[in-house]
C-alpha cells in the first residue's frame, strides 16, 4: 500500500495554532518526551541537537528517554491524535516508524479510530525546521517565561506516564457478607492495547500481578477483540489478510492458559464476517455483498450465501478446537465496522434486501454459535443487541437459538430530564441507573425462548467521562446493580474498552459500597460516603441527548481542550476531538431532543458545583485516613479532582463559546483565567497519578505538554483581548 492510498475524507485545511511562533515548534512541543528527539529531527529535517535546543527555548522539561518505547507501543493513538492537524501522513508515518499498511490497520480495526478522527485527514503541508526570525525568537522567549511562571514551582511528578502498570499486584481480596449474584463478571483489561495485540503479546501486559488484582476485584472474565481471519484462515489459507495467524493462535493459547490459572476466562469480541477490499472478491465473487465503504476500500460479505455461513461456522469451530481454553465470544452484528449486508441498517444486497433484517442478524449470531459449540459445547456465545433497531429487536431475539445468551444494553432508552429539557439515554451511562424498558422487553422475549440473559453496563466509568479509571459515584452503580439483581440477571459485561481498571467501582460486583469505604478509609469512611453521595447527586444531572454529548462533548478532554476566539468550523468527533462544536455537544442534530445552549450551560454549572462540594468534603477527610489506606485515598483524591476539573472546564468552554463573538474582555477574561487554574490543577493530578487521562483504546487523552499548551494558548488569548499578559 502507498501512503497516498490512505483515507483522507473531505481534507479540510489544517488548523493553525497561533500560540506557537512556527508550525515546526508545535511539532517539537507536542512530541517532546513522547518520541526521541532524533526521530523528531528526522521528520522535520533537524539535528537531534537542534530539536533539543528548540525544546529548551520553549521552556519544555529536560529530555526523559525512559518512556519513548512505551509511547510507541502503548500510546500511539495519543501520538496520532496530537499530530493529526500538524503532519501529513508521510511525516506521521515516519514519526511512528510505521508502514502505510500499519496505519490502515489502525484506522480500520483499532476500535473505530477512523471514526474517532472524524472520517477525515486535514490537509497538512509538510513541516520543516528553519532558523527563527528575530520576532519568532522573541515570541519563543515569551512562551518560555510563561511556562516558567506557571509551572517552575510545581512539585515534581510522583509518577510518569504508564507507571500505573508497575503498581499492580497490591489489591487485597476481601470477602463480602453477601455473595455476588453475578456469575459472569467480564471487563476489558485496563492496560491492554486494542489493536493487533496477539501478534505482539508483550503489549497486552498481563503479568501475574495484574491478574491477581483482577481476581481480588471479583473479575472472572476478560474480553479482547478477535478478527477471525487473523486467528484462523477461514477465507483461504493463502489469503494475505491471514498472514501470521499461526503466531496469533499460539499466543492466544498461551494467554488463555495463563488466565485460567487465575480463574479468569477469555472471551473474544467477534464482529464478523469482516468486510473485505474489492480485490478479495476477485477470488470469491459470489461472496460479495451489496454494501460498500469506498473510502476504506471495504465491501460487505453476504451472509445469505450458504457457502459464507459454512465457512464462518467452520472457522469458529477450527478456532475453538485449536484454543480449547477460550471461554466464549460475544457478537456485535451492527457497528461502525462493515460486516454483513444489514450491518449498516439499509441493505442494497439483492438477496439480503428481500429478507427481514432480524432474520439476517439472528442468522449470523446462530451461525457463529453453531461453530463455537461444535468444538466447545461449554463455551458461552453472547449476542449483543447493540444498534439493533427498536422495531425489530424483539423479533431478532426471538429468532436466536436457545444455546445463545442474549445481552441487552441495560440503560438504553431511559428517559431523562435535566434542567427542564427532556432527553434519553442511548448507552454508556452511569449517571442514569438502568435497566430501561427496551432491555426488559428483550429479556422477556429471550426468557420465552429459553435463552439465558446478560446485561451490558458500565461500572467503573463511561463515555460520560472516561479520563479517570473510575467515576467517584459508586452509589449510582450500586443502585443499577441492585436493579439488575431484581430482574434476575446473572451475567454482566461490565465495560467496553473503557472502565476495566481492577478496583474502583468494579469491587461493587462482589462487595457493597459501605464495605469498600470501611475497608479502605477506616474512621474517615462516613465522610467519604458523604462525598460520594454529593457527587452521585451532581452526576445525576448529566444532560443526555441520545449519544451527542457523551461522544462529542468536551468533558473527555476537559482542561486540555483548546479555546479559539474565532470558530474553527470543525465538527466534533467521537471521543477524540471536541473542538469548539457547541452545536454537536448539545445534540442540535437531533431535532427531537437538543439542549438549548443556556440549558446545557446551566446543567454543567450545577454538575460542577455539586462535584466541587463533594470534593471539598473529601479533602477535609484527609486527617481521618489510616496509614494503611493512604494509597486508596490519594488515588480517590486524584480521581475526584480530575472529575471536577473536566466538568468545570467543560462549563467554562461552553461559556466562552457562547460569549466570544462579542469579544467582551470583562466576560471572557475570568473564563480564561479560571481555565489556566484548572489546567494547572489537572497537571498536579496527572503528576500524582499516572492513570489520569488514560483509557485503553484511546491511550492518553492528554499529556503534561497539552496542559502546558492550554495555559500558553489562554495567555495568548488574554493578550489578544487586553494587550497584556495575565498575572
C-alpha positions in Angstrom: 0.0 0.0 0.0 1.2 3.5 -0.8 0.8 6.5 1.6 -1.5 8.3 -0.9 -3.9 5.3 -0.6 -4.7 6.1 3.0 -8.1 7.6 3.6 -8.4 11.3 3.6 -12.1 12.2 3.6 -13.0 15.8 2.9 -9.4 17.0 3.5 -10.2 20.4 5.2 -7.2 22.8 5.6 -5.4 22.1 8.9 -6.0 24.3 11.8 -3.4 27.0 12.7 -2.2 27.1 16.3 -1.3 30.7 16.6 0.2 30.4 20.1 3.2 28.8 18.6 5.5 31.1 16.6 6.1 28.4 13.9 4.5 25.2 12.9 7.7 23.2 13.4 7.8 24.3 17.0 4.3 22.9 17.5 5.6 19.5 16.3 8.5 19.7 18.7 6.2 20.7 21.6 3.6 18.0 21.0 6.1 15.2 20.6 8.7 16.1 23.2 9.3 13.3 25.6 6.9 11.0 23.7 9.2 10.5 20.7 13.0 10.5 20.7 14.5 13.9 19.6 16.5 12.3 16.8 13.3 10.9 15.3 11.5 14.2 15.6 14.5 15.7 13.9 14.4 13.1 11.1 10.8 14.1 10.4 11.2 17.8 10.3 14.8 17.9 8.9 16.6 19.0 12.0 19.5 17.5 14.0 19.0 16.0 17.4 20.8 19.0 19.0 18.5 21.5 17.2 15.4 19.7 18.4 16.7 19.6 22.0 17.7 23.3 21.8 14.2 24.2 20.4 12.5 22.4 23.3 14.7 24.2 25.9 14.0 27.5 24.2 10.3 26.8 24.6 10.7 26.0 28.3 9.9 22.3 27.9 11.3 20.0 30.6 14.6 18.1 30.2 14.7 15.0 28.0 13.3 11.8 29.5 14.1 8.8 27.3 12.6 6.3 29.7 9.2 6.1 28.1 9.9 6.5 24.3 9.4 2.8 23.6 6.2 2.6 25.7 4.7 5.6 23.9 5.2 4.0 20.5 3.9 0.6 21.6 1.1 1.6 24.1 0.5 5.3 23.3 0.5 5.5 19.6 -3.1 6.7 19.4 -2.1 9.7 21.5 0.8 10.4 19.1 -1.6 10.2 16.1 -4.1 12.5 17.7 -1.6 15.1 18.7 -0.2 15.3 15.2 -3.4 14.9 13.2 -3.7 18.6 12.5 0.1 19.1 12.2 1.6 16.5 9.9 0.7 14.9 6.6 0.5 11.1 6.5 4.1 10.8 5.1 5.6 12.6 8.1 3.3 11.0 10.6 4.3 7.5 9.4 8.0 8.4 9.8 7.3 9.7 13.3 5.6 6.4 14.3 8.0 4.2 12.4 5.0 2.7 10.6 4.2 1.5 7.1 1.1 2.6 5.3 -0.4 -0.9 6.0 0.1 -0.5 9.7 -1.7 2.9 9.6 -4.6 1.5 7.6 -5.0 -1.4 10.1 -5.1 1.0 13.0 -7.6 3.3 11.3 -9.9 0.4 10.4 -9.5 -2.0 13.3 -8.2 -0.1 16.4 -11.7 0.5 17.9 -13.1 2.6 15.1 -10.1 5.0 15.1 -11.0 6.5 11.7 -14.5 7.3 13.1 -12.9 8.9 16.2 -10.7 11.0 14.0 -13.7 12.4 12.2 -13.6 10.4 8.9 -11.1 12.9 7.6 -7.4 13.8 7.5 -6.8 17.5 7.5 -4.7 18.8 4.6 -1.3 19.4 6.2 1.7 20.7 4.4 5.0 19.1 5.2 6.7 20.7 8.2 10.4 21.6 8.2 12.7 23.1 10.6 14.2 26.5 9.9 16.0 29.2 11.9 13.7 31.6 13.8 13.3 35.2 12.8 14.0 37.9 15.4 10.3 38.3 16.2 9.8 34.5 16.4 12.8 34.3 18.8 11.2 37.0 21.0 7.8 35.1 21.0 9.6 31.9 21.9 11.2 33.6 24.8 7.8 34.8 26.0 6.5 31.2 25.9 9.5 30.1 28.0 8.7 32.8 30.6 5.1 31.7 30.7 6.0 28.1 31.3 8.4 29.0 34.0 6.0 31.4 35.7 3.2 28.8 35.8 5.0 25.5 36.3 8.5 26.0 37.6 7.4 26.0 41.2 5.1 23.0 40.8 6.0 19.9 42.8 7.9 17.2 40.8 5.9 14.3 39.3 5.4 11.4 41.6 4.6 9.2 38.6 5.4 9.1 35.0 3.1 8.1 32.1 2.2 4.3 32.2 3.6 4.0 35.8 0.3 2.6 36.8 1.4 -0.7 35.1 4.1 -1.1 37.8 1.6 -0.7 40.7 -0.5 -3.8 40.1 -0.5 -6.7 42.5 -1.4 -4.7 45.6 -5.1 -5.4 45.9 -6.3 -7.5 48.9 -9.1 -9.9 48.3 -11.8 -9.2 50.9 -14.9 -11.3 51.3 -18.3 -9.7 51.3 -21.1 -10.5 53.8 -23.3 -11.3 50.8 -22.2 -13.4 47.8 -22.4 -11.8 44.4 -25.5 -12.6 42.4 -23.5 -12.3 39.1 -21.8 -15.5 37.9 -20.1 -13.8 34.9 -18.3 -10.5 35.6 -16.4 -9.6 32.5 -14.3 -6.5 31.6 -11.8 -5.2 29.0 -8.3 -5.3 30.6 -7.3 -1.7 31.6 -3.8 -1.7 30.1 -4.4 -3.9 27.0 -3.6 -2.4 23.6 -6.7 -2.7 21.5 -5.0 -3.3 18.1 -3.2 -6.5 16.9 -2.1 -7.5 20.4 -1.8 -11.2 19.7 1.0 -10.5 17.2 2.8 -8.5 19.9 1.5 -10.1 23.1 4.1 -8.2 25.2 1.9 -5.1 24.7 -1.1 -6.8 26.3 0.6 -6.6 29.7 -0.9 -9.5 31.7 1.7 -10.2 34.4 0.6 -12.3 37.4 0.4 -9.1 39.5 -2.3 -7.7 37.2 -4.3 -10.9 37.1 -4.2 -11.2 40.9 -5.6 -7.7 41.2 -8.5 -8.6 38.9 -9.2 -11.7 40.8 -9.2 -9.7 44.1 -11.6 -7.3 42.5 -14.0 -10.1 41.7 -13.5 -10.2 37.9 -13.7 -13.7 36.3 -13.6 -12.9 32.6 -11.8 -10.7 30.1 -12.8 -9.8 26.6 -10.5 -8.8 23.8 -11.1 -8.1 20.1 -10.7 -11.0 17.8 -10.7 -10.7 14.0 -11.4 -14.2 12.7 -9.3 -14.1 9.6 -6.3 -13.1 11.7 -6.8 -16.1 14.0 -7.6 -18.8 11.5 -7.6 -18.8 7.7 -11.3 -19.3 7.3 -11.3 -17.4 4.0 -8.5 -19.5 2.5 -5.1 -20.5 3.7 -3.2 -18.3 1.2 -5.0 -15.1 1.9 -2.7 -12.2 2.6 -5.0 -11.0 5.4 -4.4 -14.2 7.4 -0.7 -13.8 7.5 0.8 -14.8 10.8 -2.4 -16.5 12.0 -0.4 -19.3 13.5 1.6 -16.9 15.7 -1.6 -15.2 16.9 -3.3 -18.5 17.6 -0.3 -19.9 19.6 -0.2 -16.6 21.6 -3.9 -16.9 22.3 -3.4 -20.5 23.6 -0.7 -19.3 25.9 -2.8 -16.4 27.2 -6.0 -18.4 27.8 -4.0 -21.0 29.8 -2.4 -18.3 32.0 -5.7 -16.6 32.6 -7.3 -19.9 33.6 -4.8 -20.3 36.4 -6.2 -17.1 37.9 -9.8 -18.1 37.4 -10.3 -15.8 34.5 -11.9 -16.9 31.2 -11.2 -15.1 27.9 -14.0 -14.1 25.6 -13.4 -12.7 22.1 -15.4 -9.9 20.7 -16.5 -11.0 17.2 -17.8 -8.5 14.7 -18.0 -10.9 11.7 -17.7 -11.5 8.9 -15.5 -8.5 8.4 -16.0 -6.6 5.2 -13.1 -7.0 2.7 -11.4 -5.0 0.0 -12.5 -5.3 -3.6 -9.6 -7.4 -4.6 -10.8 -10.2 -2.2 -13.9 -10.7 -4.3 -11.9 -11.5 -7.4 -11.5 -14.9 -5.8 -14.9 -15.0 -4.1 -17.3 -13.1 -6.4 -20.3 -14.9 -5.0 -19.5 -13.7 -1.5 -19.8 -10.0 -2.5 -22.4 -8.2 -0.5 -24.4 -5.1 -1.5 -23.0 -2.5 0.8 -19.6 -0.8 0.4 -17.4 1.8 2.1 -15.3 3.1 -0.8 -13.2 5.4 1.4 -11.9 2.4 3.3 -11.9 0.0 0.2 -14.3 -2.2 2.0 -17.4 -4.3 0.8 -19.8 -6.3 2.9 -19.8 -10.1 2.8 -23.2 -11.6 2.1 -24.2 -14.0 4.9 -27.3 -15.1 2.9 -24.9 -17.1 0.8 -24.8 -20.7 2.3 -21.1 -21.1 1.5 -20.3 -17.9 3.5 -22.1 -19.3 6.6 -20.5 -22.7 6.2 -17.0 -21.1 6.1 -17.8 -18.8 9.0 -19.1 -21.7 11.0 -16.1 -23.9 10.2 -13.7 -21.0 11.0 -15.2 -20.7 14.5 -15.0 -24.4 15.0 -11.4 -24.5 14.0 -10.5 -21.6 16.3 -12.2 -23.1 19.4 -10.9 -26.6 18.6 -7.3 -25.2 18.5 -7.8 -22.9 21.5 -10.0 -25.1 23.8 -9.5 -22.8 26.9 -11.4 -19.9 25.3 -14.4 -19.0 27.4 -16.6 -17.9 24.6 -17.4 -15.0 22.3 -19.8 -12.1 22.2 -21.1 -11.0 18.9 -22.0 -7.5 17.6 -23.8 -7.7 14.3 -24.2 -3.9 13.6 -21.5 -1.4 14.3 -19.1 1.1 12.8 -17.4 -1.9 11.1 -18.9 -3.1 7.8 -19.7 -6.8 8.1 -22.9 -8.4 6.9 -25.2 -6.7 4.4 -27.5 -5.4 7.1 -24.8 -4.1 9.4 -25.4 -0.6 8.2 -29.2 -0.7 8.6 -30.0 -0.4 4.9 -29.0 -3.2 2.5 -28.6 -2.9 -1.2 -27.9 -6.6 -1.5 -30.3 -8.2 -4.0 -30.6 -11.2 -1.6 -30.5 -9.7 1.9 -32.6 -6.7 0.7 -35.5 -9.1 0.3 -35.1 -10.6 3.8 -36.1 -9.1 7.1 -33.0 -7.6 8.9 -33.9 -9.5 12.1 -33.5 -12.8 10.2 -30.1 -11.8 8.8 -28.8 -10.6 12.2 -30.1 -13.6 14.1 -28.7 -16.0 11.5 -25.2 -14.5 11.8 -25.3 -15.0 15.6 -26.7 -18.5 15.3 -24.1 -19.5 12.7 -21.2 -18.3 15.0 -22.8 -20.1 17.9 -23.1 -23.4 16.0 -19.4 -23.2 15.0 -18.3 -22.5 18.6 -20.5 -25.2 20.2 -19.5 -27.8 17.7 -15.9 -27.6 19.1 -16.6 -26.3 22.7 -20.1 -27.1 24.0 -19.4 -25.4 27.3 -18.3 -22.1 25.8 -20.6 -19.1 26.0 -21.9 -17.4 22.9 -23.4 -14.0 23.7 -25.5 -12.0 21.1 -25.4 -8.3 22.0 -28.3 -6.1 20.9 -26.1 -3.1 20.2 -27.6 -0.9 17.4 -30.5 -3.3 16.7 -33.4 -1.3 15.5 -36.3 -0.8 18.0 -38.9 -2.0 15.6 -37.4 -5.4 15.1 -35.1 -6.0 18.1 -37.6 -8.3 19.8 -38.0 -10.3 16.7 -34.3 -10.8 16.4 -34.2 -12.0 20.0 -37.0 -14.5 19.3 -35.0 -15.9 16.3 -31.9 -16.7 18.4 -31.1 -20.3 19.1 -31.7 -21.3 22.8 -28.0 -22.1 23.2 -27.2 -18.3 22.7 -27.2 -15.9 25.5 -29.0 -12.6 24.8 -27.2 -9.5 26.1 -29.0 -6.2 26.2 -27.5 -2.8 27.0 -29.3 -2.1 30.3 -29.7 1.7 30.2 -30.7 2.1 26.5 -33.8 4.3 26.1 -34.1 5.5 29.7 -35.9 8.8 29.6 -34.1 11.8 31.2 -34.9 15.3 32.2 -32.2 17.8 33.1 -32.9 21.5 33.6 -36.4 21.1 32.2 -35.1 19.6 28.9 -36.2 16.0 28.1 -33.8 13.6 26.5 -33.0 9.9 26.5 -30.0 7.6 27.1 -28.6 5.6 24.2 -26.0 3.7 26.2 -22.8 4.1 28.2 -24.4 5.7 31.2 -23.6 5.6 34.9 -25.5 8.8 35.7 -28.8 7.2 34.9 -29.1 3.7 36.5 -31.0 1.2 34.4 -32.4 -1.0 33.3 -34.7 0.6 30.7 -37.9 -0.6 29.1 -36.1 -1.8 25.9 -33.8 -4.1 27.8 -36.7 -5.5 29.8 -38.7 -6.2 26.6 -35.7 -8.1 25.1 -35.0 -10.1 28.2 -38.7 -11.1 28.4 -38.7 -12.2 24.8 -35.5 -14.2 25.4 -36.9 -15.8 28.5 -39.9 -17.1 26.5 -37.4 -18.7 24.1 -35.5 -20.3 27.0 -32.3 -18.2 26.5 -30.0 -17.1 29.2 -29.8 -13.4 29.9 -26.9 -10.9 30.2 -26.6 -7.2 30.8 -24.1 -4.8 29.3 -23.4 -1.9 31.7 -20.6 0.4 32.6 -19.4 0.1 36.2 -16.1 2.0 36.6 -16.6 4.8 34.1 -18.4 5.6 30.8 -18.2 7.8 27.8 -19.9 10.4 30.0 -16.3 10.9 31.3 -13.7 8.2 30.6 -10.5 10.0 31.6 -10.4 8.5 35.1 -10.1 4.8 36.0 -13.4 5.0 37.8 -16.0 7.7 38.5 -16.4 8.6 42.2 -20.1 7.9 42.1 -20.4 4.3 43.5 -23.9 4.9 44.8 -25.3 5.2 41.2 -23.5 2.0 40.2 -24.8 0.1 43.3 -28.3 1.1 42.5 -28.0 -0.2 38.9 -26.6 -3.5 40.1 -29.4 -3.9 42.6 -32.0 -3.2 39.9 -30.4 -5.9 37.7 -30.4 -8.4 40.5 -34.2 -7.8 40.8 -34.5 -8.6 37.1 -32.8 -12.0 37.6 -29.7 -11.0 35.6 -26.7 -13.2 36.5 -24.2 -12.3 33.7 -22.6 -8.9 33.3 -20.3 -7.4 30.7 -19.2 -4.6 33.0 -17.2 -2.5 30.5 -16.5 -1.7 26.9 -12.8 -0.8 26.3 -13.2 1.9 29.0 -13.7 1.1 32.6 -11.6 -2.0 33.1 -9.4 -0.8 35.9 -9.0 -3.6 38.5 -10.6 -1.8 41.5 -12.7 1.3 41.9 -16.4 0.6 41.3 -15.7 -2.9 40.0 -15.5 -4.1 43.5 -19.2 -3.3 43.8 -19.7 -6.5 41.8 -18.7 -8.5 44.9 -18.9 -6.1 47.8 -21.1 -3.2 49.0 -20.2 0.5 48.9 -20.2 0.6 52.7 -17.9 -2.4 52.9 -15.4 -0.8 50.5 -15.5 2.5 52.4 -14.9 0.8 55.8 -12.0 -1.3 54.4 -10.3 1.4 52.5 -10.8 4.6 54.6 -11.3 3.5 58.2 -12.6 6.2 60.5 -12.9 8.6 57.6 -15.5 6.2 55.9 -18.6 8.3 56.9 -17.0 11.4 55.3 -16.0 9.6 52.2 -19.6 8.2 51.9 -20.9 11.8 52.2 -18.6 13.0 49.5 -19.7 10.1 47.2 -23.3 11.0 47.9 -22.7 14.6 46.9 -21.0 13.6 43.7 -23.7 11.0 42.9 -26.3 13.7 43.2 -24.4 16.0 41.0 -23.7 13.4 38.3 -27.4 12.5 38.1 -27.8 15.9 36.3 -25.7 14.8 33.3 -27.7 16.2 30.3 -28.1 13.3 27.9 -29.2 14.0 24.4 -29.0 10.5 22.9 -25.3 9.9 22.2 -24.4 13.5 21.2 -22.8 14.8 24.4 -21.1 11.5 25.5 -19.3 11.1 22.2 -18.8 14.7 21.2 -18.6 16.8 24.3 -15.6 18.4 25.9 -15.8 16.6 29.2 -13.5 13.8 27.9 -10.6 16.2 27.2 -11.5 18.7 29.9 -8.9 21.4 30.5 -6.7 20.1 27.7 -9.2 21.2 25.0 -8.0 24.5 23.4 -10.1 27.6 23.1 -10.4 29.7 19.9 -11.6 33.3 19.6 -12.7 32.5 16.1 -14.9 29.5 15.3 -12.8 26.6 13.9 -15.6 25.3 11.7 -14.6 21.8 12.7 -17.2 19.1 13.7 -16.7 17.4 17.0 -15.7 13.7 16.6 -16.4 10.6 18.6 -14.3 10.9 21.8 -11.2 12.3 20.1 -11.7 16.0 19.1 -14.5 18.1 20.7 -13.1 21.2 19.0 -15.5 24.2 19.7 -18.5 22.5 18.3 -21.2 23.5 20.8 -24.0 22.5 18.5 -22.8 18.9 18.3 -22.2 18.9 22.1 -25.8 19.8 22.8 -27.3 17.5 20.2 -28.5 20.1 17.8 -28.5 17.5 15.0 -31.2 15.5 17.0 -34.2 17.8 16.4 -36.4 15.9 18.9 -34.1 16.4 21.9 -31.4 19.1 21.6 -30.4 21.1 24.6 -30.6 24.8 24.2 -27.2 26.3 24.8 -28.3 28.0 28.0 -29.8 24.7 29.4 -26.5 22.9 28.7 -24.6 25.6 30.4 -26.8 25.5 33.4 -26.6 21.7 33.6 -22.8 21.8 33.6 -22.8 24.6 36.2 -24.9 22.6 38.6 -22.9 19.4 38.0 -19.5 21.1 38.5 -20.7 22.9 41.7 -22.1 19.7 43.1 -18.9 17.8 42.3 -16.8 20.6 43.9 -18.8 20.4 47.1 -18.2 16.6 47.2 -14.5 17.2 46.6 -14.3 19.7 49.4 -15.8 17.0 51.8 -13.3 14.5 50.6 -10.3 16.9 51.0 -11.4 17.6 54.6 -11.5 13.9 55.3 -7.7 13.5 54.9 -6.9 13.7 58.6 -9.1 10.6 59.3 -7.4 8.3 56.8 -5.5 5.4 58.4 -1.9 4.8 57.3 -2.9 1.6 55.5 -5.5 3.5 53.5 -3.3 6.4 52.3 -2.8 4.9 48.8 -6.5 4.4 48.2 -7.3 7.9 49.5 -4.6 9.5 47.3 -6.0 7.7 44.3 -9.6 8.7 45.1 -8.5 12.3 45.6 -6.8 12.4 42.2 -9.9 10.9 40.6 -12.2 13.3 42.2 -10.1 16.3 41.3 -9.9 15.2 37.7 -13.7 14.6 37.7 -14.1 18.2 38.9 -11.5 19.7 36.5 -13.1 18.1 33.5 -16.7 19.1 34.2 -15.8 22.6 35.4 -13.6 23.2 32.3 -16.5 21.9 30.1 -18.7 24.6 31.7 -16.1 27.3 31.0 -15.7 26.2 27.4 -19.5 26.4 26.9 -19.5 29.9 28.4 -16.6 31.0 26.3 -18.0 29.8 23.0 -21.4 31.4 23.8 -19.8 34.8 24.6 -16.7 35.0 22.3 -18.5 36.7 19.4 -18.8 40.0 21.4 -15.1 39.8 22.4 -16.1 41.4 25.7 -12.9 41.2 27.8 -14.9 41.6 31.0 -16.8 38.5 30.3 -14.0 36.4 28.7 -11.0 37.2 31.0 -12.4 35.4 34.1 -13.1 32.3 32.0 -9.6 32.2 30.6 -8.0 32.8 34.0 -10.1 30.0 35.5 -9.2 27.7 32.6 -5.5 28.4 33.4 -6.1 27.5 37.0 -7.9 24.3 36.1 -5.1 23.2 33.7 -2.6 23.7 36.5 -4.7 21.8 39.0 -5.1 19.0 36.5 -1.3 19.0 35.9 -0.9 18.2 39.6 -3.4 15.4 39.4 -1.7 13.9 36.4 1.7 14.1 38.1 0.3 12.5 41.2 -1.4 9.6 39.5 -0.5 8.2 36.0 -4.0 6.8 35.5 -5.4 10.3 35.0 -6.3 11.0 31.3 -5.7 7.3 30.3 -8.2 4.9 28.6 -7.3 1.6 27.0 -8.4 2.2 23.4 -7.6 6.0 23.2 -4.4 5.8 25.3 -3.7 9.1 27.0 -6.2 11.8 26.1 -3.6 14.4 27.0 -0.1 14.8 28.4 1.6 17.4 30.5 2.6 19.2 27.3 -1.1 19.5 26.4 -1.9 21.1 29.7 1.0 23.5 29.4 -0.1 24.3 25.8 -3.6 25.1 27.1 -2.0 27.6 29.6 0.1 29.2 26.8 -2.8 29.4 24.4 -5.1 31.0 27.1 -2.4 33.6 27.9 -2.2 34.5 24.2 -6.0 34.9 24.1 -5.7 37.2 27.2 -3.0 39.2 25.5 -5.1 39.5 22.3 -8.1 40.7 24.3 -6.3 43.1 26.5 -2.8 43.7 25.1 -1.2 42.4 28.2 -0.2 39.1 29.8 -2.3 37.9 32.8 -0.8 38.0 36.2 
